[in-house]
Amino acid sequence: MAVSESLTLPDQLRSMPQSVDPDTGSILFRHPTLQGILDLLVEGDGYIMEFIGPTLLCLDIVEPEALGRLLAEPIKQQLPVGLGP
């Protein structure tokens, strides 16, 4: 299943299986079928995002509060997909 380039990051995340570590609260989203060499790795305070083109391969949220920081950070302008309206 290829993810459309027009999908925003939240749209892509909705279609991805997630794993939650009950002890640490960390959350892992991983594309179920996509494999290959990364085009972009974005490391932030509490999260790591991996992209192949505009498609999210993996989002590892080590600290649950990190997602809020991601949405507020200037780094979002450098992502190959939009974060939504």
Secondary structure, DSSP 4 states (H G I P E B T S, - for coil): -PPPTT--HHHHHHTS-EEE-TTT--EEEE-SS--S--SEEEEETTEEEEEETTEEEEEEESSTTHHHHHHHSGGGGGSSS----
